[in-house]
Amino acid sequence: MLRLLTERRNGPSHFLVLAIAFTLSCKTPSTPERSDVAESRPRNATPIAHSAAAPAPPELSSEVQDGDLVFQESTSSQSELVQLVTRSRWTHMGVVFNEPDGPIVLEAVSPVRKTALETWIARGRDRIYVIKRLRTRESQLSSDALKKMRDLGATWIGRPYDLQFRWDDESLYCSELAYKLFDSTAGVRLGKLEKAGDMALDDPRVHRELQTRVAGLKLDPSETVVTPDSIFNDEQLVHVGP
């Protein structure tokens, strides 16, 4: 069993490494493409993404369907660290819905919000992304299920990013949002649920990078977690683009 966070004889706990990595992977990078609307709006306003970016091209709009999952590699300076921890190229994800002004991504950053898909793509490294779709979409994502997904997602808009990785809905991280959205509305469980403390994350490069990132976080290694990588590799999903 891993030592708790307060026992730091050998540096950060494995769970702390995982938690910091998730924080970085789902954090919106400070790039020109980033929306700053949420920071400038009143606190009681619904945070939404800036829509100044060009709309998604027609071929992109036509290929995405409600409930599609999108994955990308962050452009943040910590991207390599995240990849070491998650053992995956893909460090952020969200759920796509088509709206009158074009497709959007429901994502858990800080806070949970809707971002125009083209803006979301532009935020990733080299604009590289992957779209995946539920293999049994036609039978499992009925119009009723998709409406429930939209409605549930709407209730999460504005919720804070989950820094302590608790398995509740008061705050959310990116892969937790996707997992719960599908599970709660369509009974589809994507990815693999794990206990954070059971994950072996021993790369010395990770521990060196995290020495200055541990203050103030209280994390429970018994918490249930789901990673973007485990959802990406779920055989229930098929690759549909680009």
C-alpha positions as CSV (number, residue, x, y, z in Angstrom):
1,M,0.0,0.0,0.0
2,L,1.3,3.5,-0.9
3,R,2.1,5.9,1.9
4,L,-0.4,8.7,2.3
5,L,0.5,12.2,1.1
6,T,1.7,13.2,4.6
7,E,4.4,10.5,4.5
8,R,7.0,12.0,2.2
9,R,10.2,10.1,3.0
10,N,10.7,9.2,-0.6
11,G,9.1,12.1,-2.4
12,P,5.6,12.4,-3.8
13,S,3.3,9.4,-3.6
14,H,2.3,7.6,-6.7
15,F,-1.2,8.9,-6.4
16,L,0.0,12.4,-6.1
17,V,2.0,11.9,-9.3
18,L,-1.2,10.7,-11.0
19,A,-3.2,13.6,-9.6
20,I,-0.8,16.3,-10.7
21,A,-0.6,14.7,-14.2
22,F,-4.4,14.7,-14.5
23,T,-4.5,18.3,-13.4
24,L,-2.0,19.3,-16.1
25,S,-3.6,17.1,-18.8
26,C,-7.1,18.7,-18.4
27,K,-5.9,22.2,-17.8
28,T,-6.5,24.7,-20.6
29,P,-3.1,25.8,-21.9
30,S,-2.3,29.5,-22.0
31,T,-2.2,29.9,-25.8
32,P,-3.6,32.6,-28.1
33,E,-6.4,30.2,-29.0
34,R,-7.6,29.9,-25.5
35,S,-10.9,31.4,-24.6
36,D,-10.7,34.0,-21.9
37,V,-14.5,34.6,-21.7
38,A,-15.0,32.6,-18.5
39,E,-12.5,34.8,-16.6
40,S,-14.2,38.0,-17.7
41,R,-17.8,37.1,-17.2
42,P,-19.7,37.6,-13.9
43,R,-19.4,34.7,-11.5
44,N,-23.1,33.7,-11.9
45,A,-22.8,33.6,-15.7
46,T,-22.6,30.4,-17.6
47,P,-18.9,29.9,-18.7
48,I,-18.8,29.2,-22.4
49,A,-16.0,29.1,-24.9
50,H,-15.1,32.2,-27.0
51,S,-16.5,31.8,-30.5
52,A,-14.2,34.2,-32.3
53,A,-12.3,31.3,-33.9
54,A,-13.3,30.2,-37.3
55,P,-16.1,27.7,-37.3
56,A,-15.3,24.1,-37.9
57,P,-14.9,23.3,-41.6
58,P,-17.8,21.6,-43.3
59,E,-16.1,18.3,-43.6
60,L,-15.4,18.3,-39.8
61,S,-18.9,19.4,-39.0
62,S,-20.4,16.6,-41.1
63,E,-18.3,13.9,-39.6
64,V,-19.0,14.4,-36.0
65,Q,-22.1,13.1,-34.2
66,D,-23.6,13.8,-30.8
67,G,-21.7,11.7,-28.2
68,D,-18.5,11.4,-30.1
69,L,-15.3,11.5,-28.0
70,V,-12.3,13.7,-29.0
71,F,-8.8,13.3,-27.8
72,Q,-5.8,15.6,-28.2
73,E,-2.2,16.2,-27.0
74,S,-1.8,19.3,-24.9
75,T,0.6,22.0,-25.9
76,S,1.4,22.9,-22.4
77,S,5.0,22.8,-21.2
78,Q,4.1,19.8,-19.0
79,S,2.9,17.7,-21.8
80,E,5.9,15.3,-21.7
81,L,5.3,14.8,-17.9
82,V,1.7,14.0,-18.5
83,Q,2.6,11.5,-21.2
84,L,5.1,9.8,-18.8
85,V,2.5,9.4,-16.1
86,T,-0.4,8.3,-18.3
87,R,1.7,6.4,-20.7
88,S,-0.3,7.8,-23.5
89,R,0.0,10.5,-26.2
90,W,-3.4,11.7,-25.6
91,T,-3.6,14.0,-22.5
92,H,-7.0,15.6,-22.8
93,M,-10.5,14.6,-24.0
94,G,-14.1,15.8,-24.2
95,V,-17.5,14.9,-25.6
96,V,-18.9,16.4,-28.8
97,F,-22.4,17.8,-29.4
98,N,-23.7,19.5,-32.5
99,E,-25.3,22.9,-31.9
100,P,-26.8,25.5,-34.3
101,D,-23.5,27.4,-34.5
102,G,-21.5,24.3,-35.0
103,P,-20.0,21.4,-33.0
104,I,-18.9,22.0,-29.5
105,V,-16.9,20.0,-27.0
106,L,-18.1,19.6,-23.4
107,E,-14.9,19.5,-21.4
108,A,-13.7,19.6,-17.8
109,V,-11.0,22.3,-17.6
110,S,-11.4,25.1,-15.1
111,P,-14.4,25.3,-15.0
112,V,-16.4,22.7,-16.9
113,R,-17.6,24.4,-20.1
114,K,-18.5,24.1,-23.8
115,T,-15.8,25.0,-26.3
116,A,-16.2,25.3,-30.1
117,L,-14.7,22.2,-31.6
118,E,-12.4,24.2,-34.0
119,T,-11.2,26.2,-31.0
120,W,-10.6,23.0,-29.1
121,I,-8.7,21.5,-32.0
122,A,-6.5,24.6,-32.4
123,R,-5.5,24.3,-28.7
124,G,-3.9,20.9,-29.3
125,R,-0.4,20.2,-30.4
126,D,-0.1,20.7,-34.2
127,R,-3.9,20.6,-34.3
128,I,-3.7,16.8,-34.2
129,Y,-6.8,15.1,-32.7
130,V,-8.7,11.8,-32.8
131,I,-12.4,11.3,-32.9
132,K,-13.9,8.0,-31.5
133,R,-17.5,6.8,-31.5
134,L,-19.4,4.2,-29.6
135,R,-19.4,1.1,-31.7
136,T,-23.1,0.4,-30.8
137,R,-24.1,4.1,-31.1
138,E,-27.2,3.4,-33.1
139,S,-28.7,1.0,-30.5
140,Q,-27.4,2.6,-27.3
141,L,-27.4,6.3,-27.9
142,S,-31.0,6.8,-28.7
143,S,-32.4,10.3,-29.1
144,D,-33.7,10.1,-25.5
145,A,-30.3,9.1,-24.2
146,L,-28.6,11.9,-26.1
147,K,-31.1,14.4,-24.7
148,K,-30.3,13.1,-21.2
149,M,-26.6,13.5,-22.0
150,R,-27.1,17.1,-23.1
151,D,-29.3,17.9,-20.1
152,L,-26.9,16.3,-17.6
153,G,-23.9,18.1,-19.2
154,A,-25.7,21.4,-18.9
155,T,-26.0,20.9,-15.1
156,W,-22.3,20.5,-14.9
157,I,-21.4,23.7,-16.7
158,G,-19.4,26.0,-14.4
159,R,-18.4,23.3,-11.9
160,P,-14.8,23.5,-10.8
161,Y,-12.0,21.2,-11.9
162,D,-11.5,18.3,-9.6
163,L,-8.1,18.8,-8.0
164,Q,-8.6,16.1,-5.4
165,F,-10.1,13.5,-7.7
166,R,-13.1,12.6,-5.6
167,W,-15.6,10.3,-7.2
168,D,-18.5,12.7,-6.9
169,D,-20.0,15.3,-9.2
170,E,-19.3,18.5,-7.3
171,S,-16.1,18.9,-9.4
172,L,-14.9,16.9,-12.4
173,Y,-11.8,16.1,-14.4
174,C,-11.9,15.4,-18.2
175,S,-12.1,11.6,-18.3
176,E,-14.4,11.5,-15.2
177,L,-16.8,13.8,-17.0
178,A,-16.9,11.5,-20.1
179,Y,-17.2,8.3,-18.1
180,K,-20.1,9.6,-16.0
181,L,-21.9,11.2,-18.9
182,F,-22.1,7.9,-20.7
183,D,-22.7,5.7,-17.6
184,S,-25.5,7.9,-16.1
185,T,-27.5,8.4,-19.3
186,A,-26.9,5.4,-21.5
187,G,-25.6,2.7,-19.1
188,V,-22.3,2.6,-21.1
189,R,-19.1,2.3,-19.0
190,L,-16.1,3.4,-20.9
191,G,-12.5,2.7,-19.8
192,K,-11.2,0.9,-16.8
193,L,-12.0,2.1,-13.2
194,E,-9.0,1.8,-11.0
195,K,-7.9,2.7,-7.5
196,A,-5.4,5.5,-7.7
197,G,-3.1,4.0,-5.1
198,D,-2.7,0.8,-7.1
199,M,-1.1,2.5,-10.0
200,A,2.6,2.1,-10.2
201,L,4.2,5.4,-11.5
202,D,7.9,5.1,-10.7
203,D,9.6,7.1,-13.5
204,P,12.3,9.1,-11.8
205,R,11.8,12.0,-14.3
206,V,8.2,12.3,-13.1
207,H,9.3,12.5,-9.4
208,R,12.0,15.1,-10.2
209,E,9.5,17.3,-12.0
210,L,6.9,17.1,-9.2
211,Q,9.1,18.0,-6.2
212,T,7.8,21.6,-6.3
213,R,4.1,20.7,-7.0
214,V,3.0,18.9,-3.9
215,A,2.2,21.6,-1.4
216,G,-1.4,21.9,-0.2
217,L,-2.9,18.8,-1.9
218,K,-4.7,16.2,0.1
219,L,-5.4,13.2,-2.0
220,D,-6.9,9.8,-1.1
221,P,-5.1,6.8,-2.8
222,S,-8.3,4.7,-2.3
223,E,-10.3,7.0,-4.7
224,T,-11.7,5.5,-7.9
225,V,-10.1,7.0,-11.0
226,V,-10.5,6.6,-14.8
227,T,-7.8,7.8,-17.2
228,P,-8.1,9.3,-20.7
229,D,-5.9,6.5,-22.0
230,S,-8.1,3.7,-20.7
231,I,-11.1,5.3,-22.4
232,F,-9.2,5.9,-25.6
233,N,-8.2,2.2,-25.8
234,D,-11.7,0.8,-24.9
235,E,-12.8,-1.7,-27.5
236,Q,-16.4,-0.3,-27.3
237,L,-15.1,2.7,-29.3
238,V,-14.2,2.9,-33.0
239,H,-11.9,5.4,-34.7
240,V,-13.9,7.7,-37.0
241,G,-11.6,10.6,-37.8
242,P,-9.8,12.4,-38.9
